[in-house]
Amino acid sequence: MPNFPAKSPLFSALRPFLKFSFCFRFIGSIELQIGRKLYLEELGVSAVDECGSSNEMRCSSSSGKTRLPQDTIQSLMNGSLRLPCSENFPLPSVVPCVGGCEEAYYCSKTCAKADWDSFHSLLCTGHGSLSPNTEALLKFMKHANETNDIFILAAKVISFTILRYRKLKAANVEQQEKRYTSKPCNSCIFPLLLEAWKPVSMGFKRRWWDCIALPEDVDSCDEAEFRMQIKDLAFESLQLLKEAIYDEECAQSSPVEDYFLYVDDLPPSQKKEAEKITKPFLDALGEDYAISCQGTAFFPLQSCMNHSCIPNAKAFKREEDRDGQATIVALRPILKEEEITISYIDEDLPYEERQELLADYGFRCKCRRCTEEGP
């Protein structure tokens, strides 16, 4: 797993001021920076934030700004108008996107390549894009710009994961070839996909529409409707992105989930008839309809770990981990040669209840905590 500087974001989606999001450096010239900002404001695109109830003061102040002629703004952007003393503020020359999208700009070829390799190659709308459907990608970008630019950030996360998976897969294939193995390793797909997702998995907590802060202008009694609207917006964005950069190997969704999403996307008349039948089943399933797999499994390594009511590790399986693997996480620093222990039960229970549950495992716990709490 790569090491990233503590203060540097793994992904970013900046407002459209000519400051590239990959390296966070201003580029071009002072004139170009000012001209682009004014140009975007003329188009109604804010370099700070969209107008809304929480930004009334900011938006009202911007409406009183002095407007400059279009030709003056263009002169700033094309370099024909020079501002006094601007030469004292030199900026790196503009390097265009290698894919030719005329939307992403960089401070150097190294910076451009780093962004291209990390995620932009799938999100580029130019002729050199790796996206199989740039027309769909343009629709996605338009939707994100008109609704919430957090969707662009989410797209970068997905693109990063897909591209990283492809690199890991290529390296895996190369290793197989060196071992004179020509047969493809289909069982390697899930572990590689999990490895590709690792750098961002730690940031996943809850679904966006469940944890987004309620805006000041939305009453608490309307919270459920607000979150449903946000959820619908996110699903609409995801469908547009899916059309643009879909990678079948990286799709491990539940067919049941896909079915209900398909019904939801039917034309209104067909959807209404279909939901007369499907809605009771969806309501009965609740949120569990999206769970891809449930069952019981034997994990040899986990089964070798002894129990403790004050464990130093925890074994668990996340719902989003669809490769059949379980994860063991240290709960505190573990010393060299110290035994790794987990809890077979809820260790927060009182002493007697813990011992009663552990009797099913055929022993009485004598860990330090039980020794202190016991008779």
C-alpha positions in Angstrom: 0.0 0.0 0.0 1.5 3.3 -1.0 2.4 5.9 1.7 0.7 9.3 1.2 1.8 12.5 3.0 -0.3 13.1 6.1 -1.6 16.4 4.9 -2.2 15.6 1.3 -5.6 14.4 0.1 -5.8 11.2 -1.9 -8.5 12.7 -4.1 -9.8 16.2 -4.7 -12.2 18.1 -6.9 -11.6 21.8 -6.7 -13.7 24.7 -7.9 -12.8 25.8 -11.4 -10.0 28.3 -10.6 -7.0 27.4 -12.7 -5.3 25.5 -9.9 -4.8 21.9 -10.7 -6.3 19.4 -8.3 -3.6 16.8 -8.5 -0.7 18.9 -7.2 -2.5 22.0 -5.9 -0.3 24.4 -7.8 -1.5 27.6 -9.5 -0.4 27.6 -13.1 -0.1 29.9 -16.2 0.0 33.5 -15.1 -1.7 36.0 -12.8 -3.6 37.3 -15.8 -4.8 33.8 -16.7 -5.9 33.0 -13.2 -7.9 36.3 -12.9 -9.3 36.0 -16.4 -10.5 32.4 -16.0 -12.1 33.2 -12.7 -14.0 36.2 -14.2 -14.9 34.1 -17.2 -16.4 31.4 -15.1 -18.3 33.9 -13.0 -19.8 35.3 -16.2 -21.0 31.8 -17.1 -22.6 31.6 -13.6 -20.1 29.1 -12.2 -18.9 30.1 -8.8 -15.3 29.5 -7.9 -16.3 29.3 -4.2 -19.7 27.7 -3.9 -23.1 27.6 -5.4 -25.7 30.0 -4.2 -28.0 28.5 -1.6 -29.6 29.2 1.7 -26.4 28.8 3.6 -24.6 31.2 1.3 -27.0 34.1 1.0 -24.5 36.7 2.3 -21.8 35.5 -0.1 -24.1 35.5 -3.1 -25.6 38.8 -2.4 -22.2 40.4 -2.2 -21.1 38.9 -5.4 -24.1 40.3 -7.2 -22.8 43.8 -6.6 -19.4 43.3 -8.3 -18.3 45.4 -11.2 -18.7 43.6 -14.5 -15.8 43.9 -17.0 -16.2 43.8 -20.8 -15.9 40.3 -22.4 -13.0 41.4 -24.5 -11.0 42.5 -21.5 -11.5 39.1 -19.9 -10.5 37.4 -23.1 -7.4 39.6 -23.3 -6.4 38.5 -19.8 -6.8 34.8 -20.7 -5.0 34.9 -24.0 -2.1 36.9 -22.6 -2.5 40.1 -24.7 -3.3 42.1 -21.6 -0.5 42.3 -19.0 -1.1 43.6 -15.5 1.5 45.8 -13.8 4.1 43.9 -11.7 2.6 40.5 -12.5 6.1 39.4 -13.6 6.9 39.3 -9.9 4.5 36.4 -9.4 5.8 33.8 -11.9 3.8 30.6 -12.3 4.6 27.3 -14.0 3.7 27.1 -17.7 0.4 25.3 -18.5 0.8 21.7 -19.6 -2.4 20.4 -21.3 -4.0 17.0 -20.7 -2.3 14.2 -22.7 -5.8 13.0 -23.7 -6.7 16.3 -25.3 -9.8 17.1 -23.2 -8.9 20.8 -22.8 -10.3 20.7 -19.3 -7.4 19.5 -17.1 -4.2 21.4 -17.0 -0.9 20.7 -15.2 2.3 22.3 -13.9 4.5 19.7 -15.6 4.5 16.6 -17.8 5.3 14.6 -14.6 2.2 16.0 -12.9 0.1 15.3 -16.0 1.3 11.7 -16.2 0.7 11.1 -12.5 -2.9 12.2 -12.8 -3.4 10.3 -16.0 -2.1 7.1 -14.4 -4.0 7.6 -11.2 -7.6 8.3 -12.4 -7.9 11.0 -15.2 -7.3 8.5 -18.1 -10.8 7.1 -17.4 -12.4 10.5 -16.8 -10.9 12.4 -19.7 -13.4 13.5 -22.3 -10.7 14.0 -25.0 -9.8 11.8 -28.0 -7.2 9.9 -26.0 -9.5 8.9 -23.2 -9.6 5.3 -22.0 -13.3 5.7 -21.2 -15.4 3.4 -23.5 -18.1 6.0 -23.8 -17.0 9.7 -23.6 -20.5 10.8 -24.6 -21.9 9.3 -21.4 -19.0 10.7 -19.5 -19.9 14.2 -20.7 -23.4 13.6 -19.5 -22.1 12.5 -16.1 -19.9 15.7 -15.8 -22.8 17.9 -16.8 -25.0 16.3 -14.2 -22.3 16.6 -11.5 -21.7 20.3 -12.3 -25.4 21.0 -12.2 -26.1 19.1 -8.9 -23.2 18.4 -6.6 -19.5 18.3 -7.5 -18.9 15.6 -4.9 -19.9 13.2 -7.6 -16.8 14.1 -9.5 -14.8 13.3 -6.4 -16.6 9.9 -6.1 -15.8 9.3 -9.8 -12.1 9.8 -9.1 -12.3 7.2 -6.3 -13.9 4.7 -8.6 -11.6 5.4 -11.5 -8.6 5.1 -9.1 -9.8 1.7 -7.9 -10.4 0.4 -11.5 -7.0 1.6 -12.8 -5.2 0.2 -9.7 -6.9 -3.1 -10.1 -5.9 -3.3 -13.8 -2.2 -2.6 -12.8 -2.3 -5.3 -10.1 -3.9 -7.7 -12.5 -1.3 -7.0 -15.2 1.5 -7.6 -12.7 -0.2 -10.9 -11.6 -0.5 -12.1 -15.2 3.2 -11.3 -15.7 4.1 -13.4 -12.7 2.0 -16.3 -14.0 3.7 -16.1 -17.3 7.1 -16.3 -15.6 5.9 -19.4 -13.9 5.0 -20.9 -17.4 1.3 -20.8 -16.4 -0.9 -19.9 -19.4 -4.2 -20.6 -17.7 -5.9 -17.4 -16.4 -6.4 -17.1 -12.6 -10.0 -16.2 -12.2 -9.9 -16.7 -8.5 -7.4 -13.9 -8.2 -9.9 -11.2 -9.3 -11.5 -10.7 -5.9 -8.3 -10.4 -3.9 -6.8 -8.0 -6.4 -9.9 -5.9 -6.4 -9.8 -5.8 -2.6 -6.2 -4.8 -2.7 -7.0 -2.0 -5.2 -9.7 -0.7 -2.9 -7.5 -0.7 0.2 -6.2 2.9 0.0 -9.7 4.3 0.1 -11.6 1.6 2.1 -10.6 3.2 5.4 -12.6 6.2 4.5 -15.9 4.3 4.0 -18.1 4.7 6.9 -21.8 5.1 5.9 -23.7 5.8 2.8 -23.5 9.5 1.8 -27.2 10.1 1.8 -27.5 8.6 5.4 -24.8 10.8 7.0 -24.9 14.1 5.0 -25.7 17.0 7.3 -29.2 18.4 7.1 -29.2 21.9 5.5 -30.4 24.7 7.6 -33.4 25.3 5.3 -34.7 21.7 5.6 -37.0 21.1 8.6 -36.3 18.0 10.6 -39.8 16.6 9.8 -38.7 16.7 6.1 -35.4 14.8 6.7 -36.6 11.5 5.4 -37.8 13.1 2.1 -34.5 15.1 1.8 -32.4 12.0 2.2 -34.4 10.1 -0.3 -33.9 12.9 -2.8 -30.2 12.8 -2.2 -30.2 9.1 -2.6 -32.0 9.3 -5.9 -29.5 12.0 -7.1 -26.6 9.8 -6.2 -28.1 6.8 -8.0 -28.7 8.9 -11.1 -25.1 10.0 -11.0 -23.8 6.5 -10.6 -25.8 5.2 -13.5 -24.4 7.9 -15.8 -20.9 7.1 -14.6 -21.5 3.4 -15.0 -22.3 3.9 -18.7 -19.0 5.9 -19.1 -16.4 3.8 -17.3 -18.1 0.5 -16.4 -15.7 -2.4 -15.9 -17.4 -5.8 -15.8 -14.6 -7.4 -13.8 -15.0 -4.9 -11.0 -18.7 -5.3 -10.7 -19.6 -7.7 -7.9 -23.1 -6.6 -7.1 -26.1 -8.7 -6.1 -28.3 -9.8 -8.9 -31.3 -9.1 -6.6 -30.1 -5.5 -6.2 -29.6 -5.2 -9.9 -33.1 -6.5 -10.5 -34.8 -3.9 -8.2 -32.6 -1.1 -9.8 -33.7 -2.3 -13.2 -37.4 -2.1 -12.2 -36.8 1.4 -10.7 -35.4 2.5 -14.1 -38.3 1.3 -16.2 -40.5 3.9 -18.1 -43.1 5.4 -15.7 -46.0 3.3 -17.1 -44.1 0.0 -17.0 -42.6 0.9 -13.6 -46.0 1.5 -12.1 -47.4 -1.9 -13.2 -44.2 -3.7 -12.1 -44.1 -2.1 -8.7 -47.6 -3.3 -7.9 -46.0 -6.7 -7.7 -42.4 -6.0 -6.6 -43.0 -3.3 -4.0 -44.3 -5.6 -1.3 -41.2 -7.9 -1.7 -38.9 -4.9 -1.6 -40.6 -3.5 1.5 -40.3 -7.0 3.1 -36.6 -7.2 2.3 -35.8 -3.7 3.5 -32.3 -2.5 3.2 -31.0 -6.1 3.1 -32.1 -6.5 -0.5 -28.6 -5.2 -1.6 -26.6 -7.7 0.5 -24.8 -9.9 -2.0 -24.2 -13.0 0.1 -25.0 -14.4 3.5 -23.9 -17.7 5.1 -21.6 -19.5 7.4 -17.9 -20.1 6.8 -14.8 -21.6 8.3 -11.8 -19.5 8.5 -8.7 -21.6 9.5 -6.5 -18.7 10.8 -9.3 -17.1 12.8 -10.3 -20.5 14.3 -6.7 -20.9 15.6 -7.1 -17.8 17.8 -8.0 -18.2 21.4 -10.7 -16.3 23.3 -10.1 -13.4 25.7 -12.6 -11.0 27.3 -9.9 -8.3 26.9 -8.9 -9.2 23.3 -6.1 -7.5 21.4 -7.7 -8.2 18.0 -11.0 -8.4 16.3 -12.2 -10.6 13.5 -15.0 -9.4 11.3 -16.4 -9.5 7.8 -17.7 -6.3 6.3 -20.8 -6.3 4.1 -18.9 -4.6 1.3 -16.2 -7.3 1.2 -17.5 -9.6 -1.4 -14.5 -11.8 -2.0 -15.2 -14.3 0.8 -12.4 -13.0 3.0 -12.6 -12.0 6.7 -10.4 -9.3 8.3 -8.5 -9.4 11.5 -7.7 -6.0 13.0 -5.5 -5.2 16.0 -7.4 -3.3 18.7 -4.2 -2.1 20.4 -0.4 -2.4 19.8 0.6 -6.1 20.1 4.0 -6.9 21.5 6.4 -9.4 19.8 5.5 -13.0 20.7 2.3 -11.8 22.5 -0.6 -14.2 21.7 -3.2 -12.7 19.4 -6.7 -13.2 20.9 -10.2 -12.4 19.9 -13.5 -12.5 21.7 -16.0 -15.3 20.9 -18.8 -13.4 22.5 -19.9 -9.8 23.5 -17.1 -8.9 25.9 -19.2 -6.0 27.3 -21.6 -8.5 29.0 -21.3 -9.1 32.8 -19.0 -11.9 34.1 -21.7 -14.5 34.7 -23.4 -14.0 31.3 -20.0 -14.2 29.6 -19.2 -17.5 31.3 -22.6 -18.9 30.5 -22.2 -18.2 26.8 -18.6 -19.5 26.7 -19.9 -22.8 28.2 -21.1 -23.6 24.7 -17.5 -23.6 23.6 -16.6 -26.1 26.3 -14.5 -24.0 28.7 -14.6 -21.4 31.4 -12.6 -18.3 30.6 -9.7 -17.5 33.0 -8.3 -14.4 31.3 -7.1 -11.6 33.5 -10.4 -9.8 33.4 -12.4 -12.9 34.4 -9.9 -13.7 37.2 -10.4 -10.2 38.6 -14.2 -10.1 38.2 -14.9 -13.8 39.2 -15.7 -15.2 42.6 
